[in-house]
Amino acid sequence: MVSVLAGTSVGFVVKYLLDKPWIIFFKVCGGRAIELREGLAYGMFSAGTTLLFCGIELTAWQLWQTTAAEYVGAVVGLSLGNRIKCLRDNHYVFGKTA
């Protein structure tokens, strides 16, 4: 459990730092308070994306109880979650319209 928490934490920070300039094309224009607000909002949307992903994956497995259904649910959940997160991050976290 410690390794999962550590990996998730490091992955979150790395993804946030890479998303800003490479995915969102966001230029830093504020101080630490703005960076903290952005980080917290980004984290909340990340948690929501993870819950959506897990919910769709587990629902697919529960309905059909096959590994293939679980994988399809994972792909659908990840795709949908990332699209929604990208739109939310652009608008609410980094203040851009997508």
Buried (B, 14 or more C-beta within 10 A) or exposed (E): EEEEEEEEEEEBEEEBEEBBEEEBEBEEEEEEEEEEEBBEBBBEBBEBBBEBBBEBBBBBBEEEEEEEBBEBBBBBBBEBBEEBBBEBBBEBBBEEEE
